[in-house]
Amino acid sequence: MEIRSSINFHDERFLMFVLDQMANELERNGGEAIRMTLGKSEMPLHPEIINSMQQALDSFEKYSLVYPGGLPELKDKLATHYQTKYDVSIKPENFVISVGTSTLFRNLFYLLLKEGDEVLLPLPYYSLYHFCALLVGAKVRYYKIDMDTLRLDVESFKENFTDKTKVVVINTPGNPLGNILTKEELYTIDSIVDGRAAIINDEIYANTYFDDECESVMQLKNTKSTFITTDAFSKAYRMYSRRVGYAIVPDELVQPLTVIQHHTLLTADPVVQFGAMAALDYQHEVDHLVQLYKGRRDYTIDAFQNVEDVRALPARGSFYFTLDCEAFMKRKGISTSLELATQIFEATHVATVPGSDFGIPNTLRLSYSAAKYNEGINRLREFFTTT
């Protein structure tokens, strides 16, 4: 069979899953791996979230509901949540619910870009953004997040925003760096874009700030540009494999985005949407997770403080920590982050994510969500200091 796509699917593998598969194989053969790969919390769902889904499963009226754009009850509750938490008024109909945010990104790119248009992504980036651009044939440009300061490189943004740019993606707190865009930086981005492109704001970690008060880009006032926000219940609410996400879109995008789901999704599972409604009632569970992961962030910084040739980048939020391994890789003659991650796994049984997934090939990303996270950090420190 001829595959007509121009995408090289081997080169575009999500290397996170390559390492996760190594961990799977080790465990199937009786071994034990410490997974610092997926951003999937090690903690179980709150019992009341499970109970709400079980009640929905027990009710034909609930589990048979079909709403291509999401349950009206969930949209209402999300609108109330944004009003309560962020003091932002959003009409319920401007929420479009889907199975996580990845499908929403794909569909938004389809609606807002065509072949030859340009999309401006952060560097480093979450691989989804890059892959969605490939699917629609858009040209990718990048603006930098400074690896030393974890701040927006405004000059690189100005240099790479052009008349052909139709979509800008921002991610705060960021994946993989855990960087946070300040309000000043967000308004600077808006001023540069000046309404000439749509800004898609991925704030799936908006409730996972370690050192600052949680904020939403939706709180910005009097912006010149259109902001589209995506978020989901898979991170701090711990519903990773239950797949509930949403986009907050302007009126003119509600119908096109929903119609795509008419034909390609039909409906997100109503059972898990009832679980998402319950999750919104347990903000203290989110607070507990944030404090736990903040402690793991601090442990990592302390552990690598005196490790030669490895630099620990102090994340301010999200589920992830980044190690800059460039000096170590040069000293050891390691050419790729996949090679480094493979060596580490074979020596320590700790699965990490190659930085090539995010456009920073001399780094590793670590997820805080490993149950034996601190032990994993200790093994990594030993690897880098004794290898």
Sequence and secondary structure as in RCSB ss.txt:
>XXXX:A:sequence
MEIRSSINFHDERFLMFVLDQMANELERNGGEAIRMTLGKSEMPLHPEIINSMQQALDSFEKYSLVYPGGLPELK
DKLATHYQTKYDVSIKPENFVISVGTSTLFRNLFYLLLKEGDEVLLPLPYYSLYHFCALLVGAKVRYYKIDMDTL
RLDVESFKENFTDKTKVVVINTPGNPLGNILTKEELYTIDSIVDGRAAIINDEIYANTYFDDECESVMQLKNTKS
TFITTDAFSKAYRMYSRRVGYAIVPDELVQPLTVIQHHTLLTADPVVQFGAMAALDYQHEVDHLVQLYKGRRDYT
IDAFQNVEDVRALPARGSFYFTLDCEAFMKRKGISTSLELATQIFEATHVATVPGSDFGIPNTLRLSYSAAKYNE
GINRLREFFTTT
>XXXX:A:secstr
        TTTT  HHHHHHHHHHHHHHTT   EE  S   SS   HHHHHHHHHHHT HHHHT   TT  HHHH
HHHHHHHHHHH     GGGEEEESSSHHHHHHHHHHH  TT EEEEEES  HHHHHHHHHHT EEEEEEB TTT 
 B HHHHHHH  TTEEEEEEESS TTT     HHHHHHHHHHHTTSSEEEEE TTTT BSSS    GGG  S SS
 EEEEEESSSTT  GGG  EEEE  HHHHHHHHHHHHHHTS   HHHHHHHHHHTT HHHHHHHHHHHHHHHHHH
HHHTTT TT EEE   BSSEEEEE HHHHHHHT   HHHHHHHHHHHH EE EEGGGGT TTEEEEETT TTHHH
HHHHHHHHHHH 
